[in-house]
Amino acid sequence: MTEPSVARVEAELEIRNTISRLAILADQGDLDEYVDQFTEGAVWDLPGASRHGRADIRAGAEQRRAEGVTGPGTATRHVITTVSVSVDGPDTAWADSYFMFLRNTAEAPSIVNMGVYHDRFEREDGSWRLAHRQITFG
């Protein structure tokens, strides 16, 4: 395996871990760590509720937690599957992944929605961070 191939595989693994980490942190983690997974100018593009920048993304997460939509104690889970990552440069990459969002996971899990994350990643301060997430339902 050549050196560029090793670097590409390392990038893909780090990006896959970032996608998974975001899901876990959304459900039960620390919001400081959650927003640190995003670039400073990231866009979180949920239909009807887009967020721009870390502070706004955090405000959205705080709001969802305050409303009991997600977060610790809500028995929700973001399930990520079928992840495809494409590293197109030393500091940029794309990923598509399917997701399911479940509620009442402790008693009678039910799927609330599902769809696709279309993600763009950038390497920032030596780490891969999410720069843009477009969420599509269905």
N, CA, C and O atoms as a GROMACS GRO file, in nm:
protein
  552
    1MET      N    1   0.085  -0.117   0.000
    1MET     CA    2   0.000   0.000   0.000
    1MET      C    3   0.089   0.123   0.000
    1MET      O    4   0.182   0.132   0.080
    2THR      N    5   0.062   0.216  -0.088
    2THR     CA    6   0.144   0.337  -0.096
    2THR      C    7   0.104   0.435   0.014
    2THR      O    8  -0.005   0.426   0.071
    3GLU      N    9   0.193   0.529   0.042
    3GLU     CA   10   0.168   0.628   0.147
    3GLU      C   11   0.039   0.707   0.126
    3GLU      O   12  -0.036   0.724   0.223
    4PRO      N   13   0.008   0.756   0.003
    4PRO     CA   14  -0.119   0.826  -0.015
    4PRO      C   15  -0.240   0.740   0.017
    4PRO      O   16  -0.341   0.790   0.067
    5SER      N   17  -0.232   0.609  -0.012
    5SER     CA   18  -0.342   0.519   0.020
    5SER      C   19  -0.361   0.507   0.170
    5SER      O   20  -0.475   0.505   0.219
    6VAL      N   21  -0.252   0.499   0.244
    6VAL     CA   22  -0.260   0.491   0.390
    6VAL      C   23  -0.324   0.618   0.446
    6VAL      O   24  -0.409   0.612   0.534
    7ALA      N   25  -0.283   0.732   0.395
    7ALA     CA   26  -0.339   0.860   0.441
    7ALA      C   27  -0.488   0.868   0.409
    7ALA      O   28  -0.566   0.917   0.491
    8ARG      N   29  -0.528   0.820   0.292
    8ARG     CA   30  -0.669   0.822   0.254
    8ARG      C   31  -0.751   0.731   0.346
    8ARG      O   32  -0.859   0.770   0.391
    9VAL      N   33  -0.701   0.613   0.375
    9VAL     CA   34  -0.772   0.520   0.464
    9VAL      C   35  -0.781   0.580   0.605
    9VAL      O   36  -0.885   0.570   0.670
   10GLU      N   37  -0.673   0.640   0.652
   10GLU     CA   38  -0.677   0.705   0.784
   10GLU      C   39  -0.782   0.815   0.787
   10GLU      O   40  -0.856   0.828   0.884
   11ALA      N   41  -0.789   0.895   0.680
   11ALA     CA   42  -0.888   1.002   0.673
   11ALA      C   43  -1.030   0.945   0.673
   11ALA      O   44  -1.117   0.994   0.744
   12GLU      N   45  -1.052   0.841   0.593
   12GLU     CA   46  -1.185   0.779   0.587
   12GLU      C   47  -1.227   0.726   0.724
   12GLU      O   48  -1.342   0.745   0.764
   13LEU      N   49  -1.136   0.661   0.795
   13LEU     CA   50  -1.169   0.609   0.927
   13LEU      C   51  -1.200   0.721   1.026
   13LEU      O   52  -1.295   0.711   1.105
   14GLU      N   53  -1.121   0.828   1.021
   14GLU     CA   54  -1.147   0.940   1.112
   14GLU      C   55  -1.282   1.004   1.080
   14GLU      O   56  -1.356   1.041   1.172
   15ILE      N   57  -1.316   1.017   0.952
   15ILE     CA   58  -1.444   1.076   0.913
   15ILE      C   59  -1.559   0.986   0.957
   15ILE      O   60  -1.659   1.035   1.010
   16ARG      N   61  -1.547   0.856   0.935
   16ARG     CA   62  -1.651   0.762   0.980
   16ARG      C   63  -1.671   0.772   1.132
   16ARG      O   64  -1.784   0.771   1.181
   17ASN      N   65  -1.561   0.782   1.205
   17ASN     CA   66  -1.571   0.797   1.350
   17ASN      C   67  -1.636   0.929   1.389
   17ASN      O   68  -1.711   0.935   1.486
   18THR      N   69  -1.609   1.034   1.314
   18THR     CA   70  -1.671   1.164   1.342
   18THR      C   71  -1.821   1.157   1.319
   18THR      O   72  -1.898   1.210   1.400
   19ILE      N   73  -1.864   1.093   1.212
   19ILE     CA   74  -2.007   1.076   1.186
   19ILE      C   75  -2.073   1.001   1.301
   19ILE      O   76  -2.179   1.041   1.349
   20SER      N   77  -2.011   0.893   1.345
   20SER     CA   78  -2.066   0.815   1.456
   20SER      C   79  -2.063   0.893   1.586
   20SER      O   80  -2.159   0.890   1.663
   21ARG      N   81  -1.954   0.963   1.610
   21ARG     CA   82  -1.940   1.042   1.734
   21ARG      C   83  -2.048   1.149   1.743
   21ARG      O   84  -2.104   1.172   1.850
   22LEU      N   85  -2.078   1.215   1.630
   22LEU     CA   86  -2.184   1.316   1.629
   22LEU      C   87  -2.317   1.257   1.670
   22LEU      O   88  -2.392   1.319   1.746
   23ALA      N   89  -2.348   1.138   1.622
   23ALA     CA   90  -2.474   1.073   1.657
   23ALA      C   91  -2.480   1.042   1.806
   23ALA      O   92  -2.581   1.068   1.872
   24ILE      N   93  -2.373   0.986   1.860
   24ILE     CA   94  -2.370   0.952   2.002
   24ILE      C   95  -2.377   1.078   2.088
   24ILE      O   96  -2.450   1.080   2.187
   25LEU      N   97  -2.303   1.180   2.051
   25LEU     CA   98  -2.304   1.305   2.129
   25LEU      C   99  -2.440   1.373   2.122
   25LEU      O  100  -2.483   1.433   2.221
   26ALA      N  101  -2.509   1.367   2.009
   26ALA     CA  102  -2.643   1.424   1.999
   26ALA      C  103  -2.739   1.357   2.096
   26ALA      O  104  -2.826   1.422   2.153
   27ASP      N  105  -2.723   1.227   2.114
   27ASP     CA  106  -2.814   1.151   2.200
   27ASP      C  107  -2.781   1.159   2.347
   27ASP      O  108  -2.870   1.163   2.432
   28GLN      N  109  -2.651   1.160   2.379
   28GLN     CA  110  -2.618   1.147   2.521
   28GLN      C  111  -2.490   1.216   2.563
   28GLN      O  112  -2.441   1.193   2.673
   29GLY      N  113  -2.434   1.300   2.477
   29GLY     CA  114  -2.303   1.354   2.507
   29GLY      C  115  -2.300   1.500   2.546
   29GLY      O  116  -2.402   1.567   2.557
   30ASP      N  117  -2.179   1.545   2.567
   30ASP     CA  118  -2.148   1.682   2.605
   30ASP      C  119  -2.159   1.774   2.484
   30ASP      O  120  -2.106   1.743   2.378
   31LEU      N  121  -2.228   1.887   2.499
   31LEU     CA  122  -2.248   1.977   2.386
   31LEU      C  123  -2.120   2.048   2.343
   31LEU      O  124  -2.105   2.081   2.225
   32ASP      N  125  -2.026   2.071   2.434
   32ASP     CA  126  -1.898   2.128   2.393
   32ASP      C  127  -1.826   2.035   2.298
   32ASP      O  128  -1.774   2.078   2.195
   33GLU      N  129  -1.824   1.907   2.331
   33GLU     CA  130  -1.761   1.808   2.244
   33GLU      C  131  -1.840   1.795   2.113
   33GLU      O  132  -1.780   1.778   2.006
   34TYR      N  133  -1.972   1.802   2.121
   34TYR     CA  134  -2.057   1.794   2.002
   34TYR      C  135  -2.022   1.905   1.903
   34TYR      O  136  -1.995   1.877   1.786
   35VAL      N  137  -2.022   2.030   1.949
   35VAL     CA  138  -1.995   2.140   1.855
   35VAL      C  139  -1.850   2.142   1.809
   35VAL      O  140  -1.820   2.199   1.704
   36ASP      N  141  -1.759   2.083   1.884
   36ASP     CA  142  -1.619   2.076   1.843
   36ASP      C  143  -1.600   1.984   1.722
   36ASP      O  144  -1.495   1.987   1.658
   37GLN      N  145  -1.700   1.902   1.689
   37GLN     CA  146  -1.692   1.815   1.572
   37GLN      C  147  -1.718   1.892   1.443
   37GLN      O  148  -1.697   1.839   1.334
   38PHE      N  149  -1.764   2.019   1.455
   38PHE     CA  150  -1.796   2.103   1.340
   38PHE      C  151  -1.686   2.206   1.317
   38PHE      O  152  -1.617   2.246   1.411
   39THR      N  153  -1.670   2.250   1.192
   39THR     CA  154  -1.582   2.364   1.165
   39THR      C  155  -1.648   2.489   1.223
   39THR      O  156  -1.768   2.490   1.252
   40GLU      N  157  -1.570   2.593   1.240
   40GLU     CA  158  -1.623   2.717   1.296
   40GLU      C  159  -1.740   2.772   1.214
   40GLU      O  160  -1.837   2.821   1.271
   41GLY      N  161  -1.731   2.764   1.083
   41GLY     CA  162  -1.835   2.819   0.997
   41GLY      C  163  -1.931   2.715   0.941
   41GLY      O  164  -1.991   2.737   0.836
   42ALA      N  165  -1.945   2.603   1.008
   42ALA     CA  166  -2.025   2.491   0.958
   42ALA      C  167  -2.170   2.529   0.933
   42ALA      O  168  -2.224   2.623   0.993
   43VAL      N  169  -2.233   2.454   0.842
   43VAL     CA  170  -2.375   2.467   0.815
   43VAL      C  171  -2.440   2.333   0.846
   43VAL      O  172  -2.395   2.228   0.799
   44TRP      N  173  -2.546   2.337   0.926
   44TRP     CA  174  -2.627   2.219   0.961
   44TRP      C  175  -2.762   2.245   0.897
   44TRP      O  176  -2.843   2.321   0.951
   45ASP      N  177  -2.787   2.183   0.782
   45ASP     CA  178  -2.900   2.218   0.696
   45ASP      C  179  -3.014   2.117   0.710
   45ASP      O  180  -3.028   2.026   0.628
   46LEU      N  181  -3.094   2.136   0.813
   46LEU     CA  182  -3.215   2.057   0.834
   46LEU      C  183  -3.330   2.133   0.769
   46LEU      O  184  -3.345   2.253   0.794
   47PRO      N  185  -3.412   2.068   0.687
   47PRO     CA  186  -3.523   2.140   0.624
   47PRO      C  187  -3.606   2.218   0.727
   47PRO      O  188  -3.659   2.161   0.822
   48GLY      N  189  -3.616   2.348   0.705
   48GLY     CA  190  -3.695   2.434   0.793
   48GLY      C  191  -3.624   2.480   0.919
   48GLY      O  192  -3.682   2.555   0.996
   49ALA      N  193  -3.501   2.436   0.941
   49ALA     CA  194  -3.432   2.472   1.066
   49ALA      C  195  -3.281   2.474   1.046
   49ALA      O  196  -3.207   2.413   1.124
   50SER      N  197  -3.234   2.544   0.944
   50SER     CA  198  -3.090   2.550   0.919
   50SER      C  199  -3.018   2.626   1.029
   50SER      O  200  -3.073   2.718   1.089
   51ARG      N  201  -2.894   2.586   1.053
   51ARG     CA  202  -2.808   2.651   1.152
   51ARG      C  203  -2.675   2.682   1.086
   51ARG      O  204  -2.626   2.605   1.003
   52HIS      N  205  -2.615   2.796   1.125
   52HIS     CA  206  -2.491   2.842   1.063
   52HIS      C  207  -2.390   2.879   1.170
   52HIS      O  208  -2.414   2.969   1.250
   53GLY      N  209  -2.277   2.809   1.172
   53GLY     CA  210  -2.171   2.835   1.268
   53GLY      C  211  -2.191   2.755   1.396
   53GLY      O  212  -2.302   2.714   1.429
   54ARG      N  213  -2.080   2.735   1.467
   54ARG     CA  214  -2.083   2.653   1.589
   54ARG      C  215  -2.181   2.706   1.693
   54ARG      O  216  -2.255   2.628   1.754
   55ALA      N  217  -2.183   2.838   1.714
   55ALA     CA  218  -2.271   2.894   1.817
   55ALA      C  219  -2.418   2.866   1.785
   55ALA      O  220  -2.496   2.832   1.874
   56ASP      N  221  -2.456   2.882   1.659
   56ASP     CA  222  -2.595   2.858   1.619
   56ASP      C  223  -2.628   2.709   1.623
   56ASP      O  224  -2.738   2.671   1.662
   57ILE      N  225  -2.533   2.625   1.582
   57ILE     CA  226  -2.554   2.479   1.589
   57ILE      C  227  -2.572   2.437   1.735
   57ILE      O  228  -2.657   2.354   1.765
   58ARG      N  229  -2.494   2.494   1.824
   58ARG     CA  230  -2.509   2.464   1.966
   58ARG      C  231  -2.645   2.512   2.017
   58ARG      O  232  -2.712   2.440   2.092
   59ALA      N  233  -2.687   2.630   1.977
   59ALA     CA  234  -2.818   2.683   2.019
   59ALA      C  235  -2.930   2.589   1.975
   59ALA      O  236  -3.025   2.566   2.050
   60GLY      N  237  -2.919   2.534   1.855
   60GLY     CA  238  -3.019   2.438   1.808
   60GLY      C  239  -3.019   2.311   1.891
   60GLY      O  240  -3.125   2.259   1.925
   61ALA      N  241  -2.901   2.261   1.925
   61ALA     CA  242  -2.891   2.141   2.009
   61ALA      C  243  -2.947   2.168   2.148
   61ALA      O  244  -3.016   2.084   2.205
   62GLU      N  245  -2.916   2.286   2.203
   62GLU     CA  246  -2.970   2.322   2.335
   62GLU      C  247  -3.122   2.329   2.330
   62GLU      O  248  -3.189   2.284   2.423
   63GLN      N  249  -3.176   2.386   2.224
   63GLN     CA  250  -3.322   2.396   2.209
   63GLN      C  251  -3.385   2.257   2.202
   63GLN      O  252  -3.486   2.232   2.268
   64ARG      N  253  -3.327   2.167   2.121
   64ARG     CA  254  -3.382   2.030   2.109
   64ARG      C  255  -3.377   1.960   2.244
   64ARG      O  256  -3.468   1.884   2.278
   65ARG      N  257  -3.271   1.983   2.321
   65ARG     CA  258  -3.261   1.921   2.453
   65ARG      C  259  -3.364   1.980   2.549
   65ARG      O  260  -3.428   1.907   2.625
   66ALA      N  261  -3.380   2.111   2.545
   66ALA     CA  262  -3.478   2.177   2.633
   66ALA      C  263  -3.621   2.130   2.603
   66ALA      O  264  -3.704   2.120   2.693
   67GLU      N  265  -3.648   2.102   2.477
   67GLU     CA  266  -3.780   2.053   2.435
   67GLU      C  267  -3.796   1.903   2.454
   67GLU      O  268  -3.905   1.849   2.431
   68GLY      N  269  -3.690   1.833   2.497
   68GLY     CA  270  -3.696   1.690   2.518
   68GLY      C  271  -3.696   1.608   2.390
   68GLY      O  272  -3.734   1.491   2.390
   69VAL      N  273  -3.653   1.670   2.279
   69VAL     CA  274  -3.651   1.602   2.150
   69VAL      C  275  -3.537   1.502   2.143
   69VAL      O  276  -3.552   1.393   2.089
   70THR      N  277  -3.423   1.540   2.198
   70THR     CA  278  -3.305   1.454   2.197
   70THR      C  279  -3.216   1.493   2.314
   70THR      O  280  -3.239   1.595   2.379
   71GLY      N  281  -3.116   1.413   2.340
   71GLY     CA  282  -3.022   1.443   2.447
   71GLY      C  283  -3.033   1.344   2.562
   71GLY      O  284  -3.119   1.256   2.561
   72PRO      N  285  -2.946   1.358   2.661
   72PRO     CA  286  -2.946   1.266   2.775
   72PRO      C  287  -3.083   1.258   2.842
   72PRO      O  288  -3.149   1.359   2.864
   73GLY      N  289  -3.123   1.135   2.872
   73GLY     CA  290  -3.250   1.112   2.940
   73GLY      C  291  -3.372   1.103   2.850
   73GLY      O  292  -3.482   1.078   2.898
   74THR      N  293  -3.355   1.124   2.719
   74THR     CA  294  -3.470   1.122   2.629
   74THR      C  295  -3.494   0.986   2.566
   74THR      O  296  -3.595   0.968   2.498
   75ALA      N  297  -3.406   0.891   2.585
   75ALA     CA  298  -3.417   0.757   2.525
   75ALA      C  299  -3.431   0.766   2.373
   75ALA      O  300  -3.511   0.694   2.313
   76THR      N  301  -3.351   0.855   2.313
   76THR     CA  302  -3.349   0.865   2.167
   76THR      C  303  -3.216   0.810   2.115
   76THR      O  304  -3.117   0.804   2.187
   77ARG      N  305  -3.218   0.771   1.990
   77ARG     CA  306  -3.097   0.722   1.926
   77ARG      C  307  -3.095   0.763   1.780
   77ARG      O  308  -3.194   0.749   1.708
   78HIS      N  309  -2.980   0.815   1.737
   78HIS     CA  310  -2.953   0.836   1.596
   78HIS      C  311  -2.875   0.713   1.550
   78HIS      O  312  -2.763   0.690   1.596
   79VAL      N  313  -2.931   0.636   1.462
   79VAL     CA  314  -2.867   0.514   1.411
   79VAL      C  315  -2.813   0.546   1.272
   79VAL      O  316  -2.888   0.584   1.182
   80ILE      N  317  -2.682   0.530   1.254
   80ILE     CA  318  -2.616   0.563   1.128
   80ILE      C  319  -2.577   0.433   1.058
   80ILE      O  320  -2.527   0.340   1.122
   81THR      N  321  -2.599   0.427   0.927
   81THR     CA  322  -2.565   0.308   0.852
   81THR      C  323  -2.533   0.344   0.707
   81THR      O  324  -2.558   0.456   0.664
   82THR      N  325  -2.478   0.249   0.633
   82THR     CA  326  -2.449   0.263   0.491
   82THR      C  327  -2.372   0.393   0.466
   82THR      O  328  -2.422   0.483   0.398
   83VAL      N  329  -2.253   0.401   0.521
   83VAL     CA  330  -2.169   0.520   0.509
   83VAL      C  331  -2.073   0.505   0.392
   83VAL      O  332  -2.006   0.403   0.378
   84SER      N  333  -2.069   0.608   0.308
   84SER     CA  334  -1.978   0.613   0.195
   84SER      C  335  -1.896   0.741   0.205
   84SER      O  336  -1.952   0.850   0.209
   85VAL      N  337  -1.762   0.727   0.211
   85VAL     CA  338  -1.673   0.842   0.226
   85VAL      C  339  -1.585   0.853   0.103
   85VAL      O  340  -1.534   0.753   0.052
   86SER      N  341  -1.567   0.976   0.055
   86SER     CA  342  -1.479   1.004  -0.058
   86SER      C  343  -1.385   1.118  -0.020
   86SER      O  344  -1.428   1.232  -0.002
   87VAL      N  345  -1.258   1.086  -0.007
   87VAL     CA  346  -1.158   1.188   0.024
   87VAL      C  347  -1.109   1.244  -0.108
   87VAL      O  348  -1.052   1.172  -0.190
   88ASP      N  349  -1.133   1.374  -0.130
   88ASP     CA  350  -1.096   1.431  -0.259
   88ASP      C  351  -0.978   1.526  -0.252
   88ASP      O  352  -0.947   1.594  -0.350
   89GLY      N  353  -0.912   1.531  -0.140
   89GLY     CA  354  -0.792   1.614  -0.126
   89GLY      C  355  -0.736   1.596   0.014
   89GLY      O  356  -0.795   1.527   0.096
   90PRO      N  357  -0.623   1.658   0.042
   90PRO     CA  358  -0.562   1.641   0.174
   90PRO      C  359  -0.645   1.701   0.286
   90PRO      O  360  -0.629   1.664   0.403
   91ASP      N  361  -0.735   1.797   0.252
   91ASP     CA  362  -0.811   1.865   0.356
   91ASP      C  363  -0.960   1.870   0.330
   91ASP      O  364  -1.032   1.942   0.400
   92THR      N  365  -1.010   1.796   0.229
   92THR     CA  366  -1.153   1.796   0.199
   92THR      C  367  -1.202   1.655   0.169
   92THR      O  368  -1.129   1.574   0.111
   93ALA      N  369  -1.325   1.629   0.208
   93ALA     CA  370  -1.385   1.499   0.184
   93ALA      C  371  -1.537   1.512   0.187
   93ALA      O  372  -1.592   1.610   0.238
   94TRP      N  373  -1.603   1.412   0.130
   94TRP     CA  374  -1.748   1.405   0.126
   94TRP      C  375  -1.792   1.272   0.184
   94TRP      O  376  -1.720   1.172   0.176
   95ALA      N  377  -1.912   1.270   0.241
   95ALA     CA  378  -1.967   1.145   0.291
   95ALA      C  379  -2.118   1.149   0.277
   95ALA      O  380  -2.181   1.253   0.294
   96ASP      N  381  -2.176   1.034   0.246
   96ASP     CA  382  -2.320   1.015   0.248
   96ASP      C  383  -2.347   0.900   0.342
   96ASP      O  384  -2.276   0.799   0.341
   97SER      N  385  -2.449   0.915   0.423
   97SER     CA  386  -2.486   0.806   0.513
   97SER      C  387  -2.636   0.809   0.539
   97SER      O  388  -2.698   0.915   0.543
   98TYR      N  389  -2.692   0.690   0.557
   98TYR     CA  390  -2.832   0.679   0.594
   98TYR      C  391  -2.843   0.693   0.746
   98TYR      O  392  -2.752   0.655   0.819
   99PHE      N  393  -2.956   0.749   0.791
   99PHE     CA  394  -2.981   0.757   0.934
   99PHE      C  395  -3.125   0.719   0.965
   99PHE      O  396  -3.215   0.732   0.881
  100MET      N  397  -3.144   0.672   1.087
  100MET     CA  398  -3.277   0.654   1.145
  100MET      C  399  -3.273   0.722   1.281
  100MET      O  400  -3.175   0.711   1.354
  101PHE      N  401  -3.381   0.791   1.315
  101PHE     CA  402  -3.393   0.854   1.446
  101PHE      C  403  -3.504   0.783   1.520
  101PHE      O  404  -3.619   0.779   1.475
  102LEU      N  405  -3.469   0.725   1.636
  102LEU     CA  406  -3.563   0.647   1.715
  102LEU      C  407  -3.593   0.713   1.848
  102LEU      O  408  -3.506   0.779   1.906
  103ARG      N  409  -3.714   0.696   1.897
  103ARG     CA  410  -3.756   0.742   2.029
  103ARG      C  411  -3.800   0.623   2.112
  103ARG      O  412  -3.824   0.514   2.061
  104ASN      N  413  -3.809   0.647   2.242
  104ASN     CA  414  -3.857   0.548   2.338
  104ASN      C  415  -3.777   0.418   2.329
  104ASN      O  416  -3.833   0.308   2.335
  105THR      N  417  -3.646   0.432   2.314
  105THR     CA  418  -3.560   0.315   2.292
  105THR      C  419  -3.551   0.224   2.413
  105THR      O  420  -3.513   0.108   2.399
  106ALA      N  421  -3.584   0.272   2.532
  106ALA     CA  422  -3.575   0.189   2.652
  106ALA      C  423  -3.695   0.096   2.668
  106ALA      O  424  -3.685  -0.005   2.738
  107GLU      N  425  -3.808   0.129   2.604
  107GLU     CA  426  -3.928   0.048   2.624
  107GLU      C  427  -3.985  -0.010   2.496
  107GLU      O  428  -3.997  -0.132   2.481
  108ALA      N  429  -4.021   0.077   2.402
  108ALA     CA  430  -4.081   0.032   2.276
  108ALA      C  431  -4.028   0.122   2.164
  108ALA      O  432  -4.096   0.216   2.123
  109PRO      N  433  -3.909   0.093   2.116
  109PRO     CA  434  -3.848   0.179   2.014
  109PRO      C  435  -3.937   0.200   1.893
  109PRO      O  436  -4.001   0.107   1.843
  110SER      N  437  -3.939   0.324   1.847
  110SER     CA  438  -4.013   0.355   1.725
  110SER      C  439  -3.930   0.450   1.639
  110SER      O  440  -3.861   0.538   1.690
  111ILE      N  441  -3.937   0.430   1.509
  111ILE     CA  442  -3.865   0.516   1.416
  111ILE      C  443  -3.947   0.643   1.397
  111ILE      O  444  -4.063   0.638   1.357
  112VAL      N  445  -3.886   0.757   1.426
  112VAL     CA  446  -3.951   0.886   1.411
  112VAL      C  447  -3.931   0.937   1.269
  112VAL      O  448  -4.025   0.984   1.205
  113ASN      N  449  -3.808   0.928   1.220
  113ASN     CA  450  -3.780   0.963   1.081
  113ASN      C  451  -3.651   0.896   1.037
  113ASN      O  452  -3.576   0.839   1.116
  114MET      N  453  -3.630   0.904   0.907
  114MET     CA  454  -3.508   0.849   0.850
  114MET      C  455  -3.475   0.927   0.725
  114MET      O  456  -3.558   1.000   0.671
  115GLY      N  457  -3.351   0.912   0.681
  115GLY     CA  458  -3.311   0.986   0.563
  115GLY      C  459  -3.164   0.970   0.534
  115GLY      O  460  -3.103   0.868   0.565
  116VAL      N  461  -3.108   1.075   0.472
  116VAL     CA  462  -2.969   1.073   0.429
  116VAL      C  463  -2.899   1.198   0.479
  116VAL      O  464  -2.953   1.308   0.472
  117TYR      N  465  -2.777   1.179   0.530
  117TYR     CA  466  -2.688   1.290   0.559
  117TYR      C  467  -2.594   1.304   0.440
  117TYR      O  468  -2.525   1.208   0.403
  118HIS      N  469  -2.590   1.422   0.379
  118HIS     CA  470  -2.493   1.455   0.275
  118HIS      C  471  -2.394   1.549   0.342
  118HIS      O  472  -2.427   1.664   0.370
  119ASP      N  473  -2.273   1.502   0.368
  119ASP     CA  474  -2.176   1.576   0.448
  119ASP      C  475  -2.052   1.617   0.368
  119ASP      O  476  -2.005   1.545   0.280
  120ARG      N  477  -2.001   1.735   0.401
  120ARG     CA  478  -1.871   1.778   0.352
  120ARG      C  479  -1.782   1.800   0.474
  120ARG      O  480  -1.821   1.866   0.570
  121PHE      N  481  -1.664   1.744   0.469
  121PHE     CA  482  -1.569   1.754   0.579
  121PHE      C  483  -1.448   1.835   0.536
  121PHE      O  484  -1.409   1.835   0.420
  122GLU      N  485  -1.388   1.903   0.633
  122GLU     CA  486  -1.263   1.974   0.613
  122GLU      C  487  -1.169   1.939   0.728
  122GLU      O  488  -1.212   1.922   0.842
  123ARG      N  489  -1.042   1.931   0.694
  123ARG     CA  490  -0.943   1.910   0.799
  123ARG      C  491  -0.912   2.048   0.858
  123ARG      O  492  -0.874   2.141   0.787
  124GLU      N  493  -0.929   2.058   0.989
  124GLU     CA  494  -0.908   2.185   1.059
  124GLU      C  495  -0.830   2.157   1.186
  124GLU      O  496  -0.871   2.073   1.267
  125ASP      N  497  -0.719   2.225   1.204
  125ASP     CA  498  -0.634   2.205   1.322
  125ASP      C  499  -0.595   2.058   1.338
  125ASP      O  500  -0.586   2.007   1.450
  126GLY      N  501  -0.571   1.989   1.224
  126GLY     CA  502  -0.525   1.851   1.226
  126GLY      C  503  -0.634   1.746   1.244
  126GLY      O  504  -0.604   1.627   1.248
  127SER      N  505  -0.761   1.790   1.255
  127SER     CA  506  -0.872   1.695   1.272
  127SER      C  507  -0.975   1.716   1.162
  127SER      O  508  -0.994   1.828   1.114
  128TRP      N  509  -1.042   1.607   1.124
  128TRP     CA  510  -1.151   1.618   1.029
  128TRP      C  511  -1.276   1.664   1.103
  128TRP      O  512  -1.316   1.604   1.203
  129ARG      N  513  -1.336   1.772   1.052
  129ARG     CA  514  -1.456   1.827   1.114
  129ARG      C  515  -1.564   1.844   1.007
  129ARG      O  516  -1.534   1.861   0.888
  130LEU      N  517  -1.687   1.839   1.050
  130LEU     CA  518  -1.800   1.855   0.961
  130LEU      C  519  -1.816   2.002   0.923
  130LEU      O  520  -1.832   2.087   1.010
  131ALA      N  521  -1.813   2.030   0.793
  131ALA     CA  522  -1.826   2.167   0.744
  131ALA      C  523  -1.967   2.197   0.694
  131ALA      O  524  -2.014   2.311   0.702
  132HIS      N  525  -2.034   2.095   0.643
  132HIS     CA  526  -2.171   2.116   0.594
  132HIS      C  527  -2.245   1.983   0.599
  132HIS      O  528  -2.198   1.881   0.548
  133ARG      N  529  -2.362   1.985   0.662
  133ARG     CA  530  -2.448   1.866   0.663
  133ARG      C  531  -2.583   1.905   0.605
  133ARG      O  532  -2.653   1.990   0.660
  134GLN      N  533  -2.618   1.841   0.494
  134GLN     CA  534  -2.752   1.858   0.437
  134GLN      C  535  -2.830   1.733   0.473
  134GLN      O  536  -2.790   1.621   0.441
  135ILE      N  537  -2.942   1.753   0.540
  135ILE     CA  538  -3.025   1.642   0.586
  135ILE      C  539  -3.145   1.631   0.493
  135ILE      O  540  -3.219   1.727   0.473
  136THR      N  541  -3.164   1.512   0.438
  136THR     CA  542  -3.277   1.483   0.351
  136THR      C  543  -3.358   1.372   0.414
  136THR      O  544  -3.303   1.269   0.450
  137PHE      N  545  -3.489   1.392   0.428
  137PHE     CA  546  -3.576   1.290   0.487
  137PHE      C  547  -3.629   1.196   0.379
  137PHE      O  548  -3.645   1.233   0.263
  138GLY      N  549  -3.654   1.073   0.422
  138GLY     CA  550  -3.714   0.976   0.332
  138GLY      C  551  -3.618   0.868   0.289
  138GLY      O  552  -3.656   0.780   0.212
   0.00000   0.00000   0.00000
